[in-house]
Amino acid sequence: MSTTTEPAAVEVTAAGPAKAAGRGPWRLVWDQLWAKGSARFGLITVAVLVLSAALAGPLSSLGGWTPEEFDKRAVDPYMGGTPIGSFGGIGSRHWLGVEPGSGRDLFARVLHGGQVSLLIAFTATAVVVVAGTLAGIAAGYFGGRIDAALSRLMDLTMSFPSLIFMIAMMSVAKDVNRILLMTLVIGLFGWPGIARVVRGQTLSLKHREYVEAAKVGGARSWRILTREILPNVSGPIIAYTTLLIPGMIATEAALGYLGVGVRPPTASWGQMISESIVHYETDPTYFLIPTVFLFIAVLAFTLLGDALRDILDPRGGRS
């Protein structure tokens, strides 16, 4: 028996059933998303950030500098490497100024730092969502000992002081791929949250009529999970996923700020903020630029995630 994969919040629109007729459920989601000013800002900003990160190489070449290239003419060696010019050396040669001491171009480093930060955030989110969805569906659908074991594992994982363990694991591992390691470490502690959400949704769905009909029809558990359960929890999963990303960006930035993130000369926003602290009094622009980009990214994903949650999972987003 076929399932209904429509998100719960898109059945009724402000224009009434006549307008909704003939439109797909995801088109209705898009219409409601675009109608909200905050969601529209978040969507456009996220698109620009992702596109900028994906095209970091070509865009930085427009400025004429690579992220590791030094420009000693842009800093004053007699003033401790302070950028020459106003606002951290912002000008036609360096559009966002330069890094104190080295003279590396901040426009190029912010673009490539965003590429690293977003890559880690997206990949870690994917690990969390896949692991959490599998565990949540299994726990909710099969119940019994499987549910008890997975629920205890969720409780155990959530009880760990995750940031301390992340710092310890990142500090111990030296000669490894830092991006891959950060993705796995962040994902290791992030999956229980979405697993709990999916488990609750699965518990409410497994006794629905279409699931019972599939069981009577002889459908196996795998078919029921993939054809009946998973499509109907996709709305909350998508909303939760969007809300996970800003937390992942902030976590990566925190690890980079603490010095256990990606290693120089690879740039990331957290690492740039950490390095800018010692230059804050002489060159506040160096601190402000990566901080503003980090703030905008987290804000945009949060606004987009809140809007998607309200549309796709309104009951789950309200207390």
C-alpha positions as CSV (number, residue, x, y, z in Angstrom):
1,M,0.0,0.0,0.0
2,S,1.4,3.4,-0.9
3,T,2.3,5.9,1.7
4,T,1.6,9.6,2.0
5,T,4.9,11.4,2.1
6,E,3.4,14.9,2.4
7,P,4.8,17.0,5.3
8,A,2.2,17.4,8.0
9,A,2.3,21.2,7.8
10,V,1.7,21.7,4.1
11,E,-1.9,20.4,3.8
12,V,-3.5,23.8,4.4
13,T,-2.3,27.0,2.9
14,A,-3.4,30.6,3.4
15,A,-4.9,30.7,0.0
16,G,-7.1,27.7,0.8
17,P,-7.6,24.3,-0.8
18,A,-8.3,25.7,-4.2
19,K,-4.8,27.0,-4.5
20,A,-3.2,23.9,-3.0
21,A,-5.0,21.6,-5.4
22,G,-2.7,20.5,-8.2
23,R,0.5,21.5,-6.4
24,G,3.0,19.0,-5.0
25,P,3.7,19.0,-1.3
26,W,7.3,20.3,-1.7
27,R,6.1,23.1,-3.9
28,L,3.8,24.2,-1.1
29,V,6.8,24.0,1.3
30,W,8.8,26.3,-1.0
31,D,5.9,28.8,-1.3
32,Q,5.5,29.0,2.5
33,L,9.2,29.2,3.0
34,W,9.6,32.0,0.5
35,A,6.7,33.9,2.0
36,K,8.5,34.4,5.3
37,G,11.0,37.3,5.3
38,S,13.4,35.7,7.8
39,A,13.3,32.4,6.0
40,R,13.9,34.2,2.6
41,F,16.9,36.0,4.1
42,G,18.3,32.7,5.5
43,L,17.8,30.9,2.2
44,I,19.5,33.5,0.1
45,T,22.3,33.9,2.6
46,V,22.9,30.2,2.8
47,A,22.9,29.9,-1.0
48,V,25.5,32.7,-1.3
49,L,27.7,31.2,1.5
50,V,27.6,27.7,0.0
51,L,28.3,29.0,-3.5
52,S,31.1,31.2,-2.3
53,A,32.7,28.2,-0.4
54,A,32.3,26.0,-3.5
55,L,33.9,28.6,-5.7
56,A,36.6,29.7,-3.2
57,G,39.4,29.0,-5.6
58,P,38.1,31.0,-8.6
59,L,36.8,33.8,-6.4
60,S,40.0,34.3,-4.5
61,S,41.9,34.3,-7.8
62,L,39.8,37.3,-8.8
63,G,41.4,39.2,-5.9
64,G,44.8,38.1,-7.2
65,W,45.9,36.2,-4.1
66,T,46.0,32.7,-2.7
67,P,45.2,32.0,1.0
68,E,48.8,31.0,1.7
69,E,50.5,33.8,-0.3
70,F,52.5,36.4,1.7
71,D,52.5,40.1,0.8
72,K,55.2,41.7,2.9
73,R,54.5,45.0,1.2
74,A,51.1,45.1,2.9
75,V,52.5,45.1,6.4
76,D,54.8,47.5,8.3
77,P,57.8,45.5,9.7
78,Y,58.7,48.4,12.0
79,M,55.3,48.3,13.6
80,G,55.2,44.6,14.4
81,G,53.7,43.6,11.1
82,T,50.7,45.9,11.4
83,P,48.8,46.2,8.1
84,I,49.5,49.3,6.2
85,G,46.4,51.5,5.6
86,S,43.1,51.9,7.3
87,F,40.8,49.1,8.5
88,G,43.5,46.4,8.4
89,G,44.8,47.2,4.9
90,I,41.5,47.1,3.0
91,G,41.9,48.5,-0.5
92,S,42.1,47.6,-4.1
93,R,45.0,45.1,-3.6
94,H,43.3,43.4,-0.6
95,W,39.5,43.7,-0.6
96,L,39.1,42.6,3.0
97,G,42.6,43.6,4.3
98,V,45.5,41.4,5.3
99,E,46.6,39.2,8.1
100,P,49.0,41.0,10.5
101,G,52.5,39.9,10.4
102,S,52.3,37.7,7.3
103,G,50.3,39.9,4.9
104,R,48.1,37.0,3.7
105,D,45.0,38.1,2.0
106,L,41.9,37.9,4.2
107,F,39.4,37.7,1.3
108,A,41.1,34.5,0.1
109,R,41.5,33.1,3.6
110,V,37.9,33.8,4.6
111,L,36.6,32.1,1.4
112,H,38.8,29.0,1.9
113,G,38.1,29.1,5.7
114,G,34.4,29.0,4.9
115,Q,35.0,26.1,2.5
116,V,36.7,24.1,5.3
117,S,34.2,25.1,8.0
118,L,31.1,24.3,5.9
119,L,32.6,21.1,4.6
120,I,33.1,19.8,8.1
121,A,29.7,21.0,9.2
122,F,27.9,19.4,6.3
123,T,29.8,16.2,6.4
124,A,29.4,15.9,10.2
125,T,25.7,16.6,9.9
126,A,25.4,13.9,7.3
127,V,27.1,11.4,9.6
128,V,24.8,12.4,12.5
129,V,21.6,12.3,10.5
130,V,22.3,8.9,8.9
131,A,23.4,7.3,12.2
132,G,20.6,8.9,14.2
133,T,17.9,8.1,11.7
134,L,19.0,4.4,11.5
135,A,19.2,4.1,15.3
136,G,15.9,5.9,15.9
137,I,13.9,3.9,13.3
138,A,15.3,0.6,14.6
139,A,14.6,1.5,18.2
140,G,11.1,2.8,17.5
141,Y,10.0,0.1,15.1
142,F,11.4,-3.1,16.7
143,G,11.1,-2.1,20.3
144,G,11.9,-4.6,23.0
145,R,15.6,-5.3,23.7
146,I,16.7,-3.4,20.6
147,D,14.9,-0.3,21.8
148,A,16.3,-0.7,25.3
149,A,19.9,-1.2,24.1
150,L,19.8,1.7,21.7
151,S,18.1,4.0,24.2
152,R,20.8,3.2,26.8
153,L,23.5,3.9,24.2
154,M,21.8,7.2,23.4
155,D,21.7,8.1,27.1
156,L,25.4,7.0,27.6
157,T,26.6,9.1,24.6
158,M,24.6,12.2,25.7
159,S,26.0,11.9,29.2
160,F,29.6,12.4,28.1
161,P,31.0,16.0,28.2
162,S,31.3,16.0,24.5
163,L,33.5,19.1,24.0
164,I,36.1,17.9,26.5
165,F,36.3,14.5,24.8
166,M,36.5,16.2,21.4
167,I,39.4,18.3,22.6
168,A,41.1,15.3,24.0
169,M,40.7,13.1,20.9
170,M,41.8,15.9,18.6
171,S,44.8,16.6,20.7
172,V,46.0,13.0,20.9
173,A,45.6,12.3,17.2
174,K,48.5,14.0,15.4
175,D,49.4,12.7,12.0
176,V,45.9,12.2,10.6
177,N,43.5,13.9,8.2
178,R,42.2,16.7,10.5
179,I,39.0,17.3,8.4
180,L,38.1,13.6,8.4
181,L,38.9,13.3,12.1
182,M,36.8,16.3,13.1
183,T,33.9,15.0,11.1
184,L,34.0,11.6,12.8
185,V,34.5,13.1,16.3
186,I,31.7,15.6,16.0
187,G,29.4,13.0,14.5
188,L,30.2,10.5,17.3
189,F,28.6,12.7,19.9
190,G,25.8,14.3,17.8
191,W,23.6,11.4,16.7
192,P,21.5,10.7,19.8
193,G,19.5,13.9,19.5
194,I,18.1,13.1,16.1
195,A,17.8,9.4,17.1
196,R,15.4,10.4,19.9
197,V,13.3,12.5,17.5
198,V,13.1,9.8,14.9
199,R,12.3,7.1,17.5
200,G,9.4,9.2,18.8
201,Q,8.0,9.7,15.3
202,T,8.4,6.0,14.5
203,L,6.6,5.0,17.6
204,S,3.6,7.1,16.5
205,L,3.7,5.7,13.0
206,K,4.2,2.0,13.4
207,H,0.6,1.3,14.4
208,R,-1.0,3.4,11.6
209,E,-3.4,1.7,9.3
210,Y,-1.1,1.7,6.2
211,V,1.7,0.1,8.3
212,E,-0.6,-2.6,9.6
213,A,-2.0,-3.2,6.1
214,A,1.6,-3.7,4.8
215,K,2.3,-6.2,7.6
216,V,-0.9,-8.1,6.7
217,G,0.1,-8.1,3.1
218,G,3.3,-9.9,3.9
219,A,5.7,-7.0,3.5
220,R,9.0,-7.5,5.3
221,S,10.4,-5.2,7.9
222,W,12.9,-3.6,5.6
223,R,10.2,-2.7,3.0
224,I,8.0,-1.3,5.7
225,L,10.8,0.8,7.2
226,T,11.9,2.2,3.8
227,R,8.5,2.5,2.1
228,E,6.1,3.3,4.9
229,I,8.0,4.7,7.9
230,L,11.0,6.6,6.5
231,P,9.1,8.8,4.0
232,N,6.7,9.9,6.7
233,V,9.4,11.0,9.1
234,S,11.3,12.8,6.3
235,G,9.8,16.2,7.2
236,P,11.0,16.3,10.8
237,I,14.4,14.9,9.7
238,I,14.9,17.6,7.1
239,A,13.9,20.3,9.7
240,Y,16.2,18.9,12.3
241,T,19.0,18.6,9.9
242,T,18.9,22.2,9.0
243,L,18.9,23.1,12.6
244,L,21.9,20.9,13.2
245,I,24.2,22.7,10.7
246,P,24.6,26.0,12.7
247,G,25.6,23.9,15.8
248,M,28.1,22.0,13.7
249,I,29.6,25.2,12.3
250,A,29.9,26.6,15.8
251,T,31.5,23.4,17.1
252,E,34.1,23.4,14.4
253,A,34.8,27.0,15.1
254,A,35.2,26.3,18.8
255,L,37.6,23.5,18.2
256,G,39.6,25.7,15.7
257,Y,39.6,28.5,18.3
258,L,41.0,26.2,21.0
259,G,43.8,25.1,18.6
260,V,42.7,21.5,18.1
261,G,41.0,22.0,14.7
262,V,42.6,22.0,11.2
263,R,46.3,22.8,11.2
264,P,47.9,25.9,9.5
265,P,48.3,26.9,6.8
266,T,44.8,25.5,6.1
267,A,42.4,28.2,7.1
268,S,39.1,28.0,9.0
269,W,36.9,30.7,10.6
270,G,37.6,29.4,14.2
271,Q,41.3,29.3,13.6
272,M,41.3,32.8,12.2
273,I,39.4,34.2,15.1
274,S,41.9,32.5,17.5
275,E,44.9,34.0,15.7
276,S,43.3,37.4,15.6
277,I,43.0,37.7,19.4
278,V,46.6,38.8,19.9
279,H,46.1,41.5,17.2
280,Y,42.7,42.8,18.4
281,E,44.0,46.1,19.9
282,T,46.2,47.0,16.9
283,D,44.0,45.5,14.1
284,P,40.4,44.9,15.2
285,T,39.4,44.4,11.5
286,Y,41.3,41.0,11.5
287,F,39.0,39.9,14.4
288,L,35.8,41.3,13.0
289,I,35.9,39.8,9.5
290,P,35.9,36.0,10.3
291,T,33.6,36.7,13.3
292,V,31.0,38.4,11.1
293,F,31.1,35.6,8.5
294,L,30.7,33.0,11.3
295,F,27.8,35.0,12.8
296,I,26.0,35.4,9.5
297,A,26.4,31.7,8.6
298,V,25.0,30.5,12.0
299,L,22.2,33.1,11.9
300,A,21.2,32.2,8.3
301,F,21.1,28.5,8.9
302,T,19.2,29.0,12.2
303,L,16.5,31.2,10.5
304,L,16.2,28.7,7.7
305,G,16.0,25.8,10.1
306,D,13.4,27.4,12.3
307,A,11.2,28.2,9.3
308,L,11.5,24.6,8.0
309,R,10.7,23.2,11.4
310,D,7.6,25.4,11.6
311,I,6.4,24.2,8.2
312,L,7.4,20.5,8.2
313,D,7.1,19.7,11.9
314,P,4.9,22.3,13.6
315,R,4.0,20.0,16.5
316,G,7.6,19.0,17.2
317,G,8.7,22.7,17.2
318,R,6.2,23.8,19.9
319,S,6.3,23.1,23.6
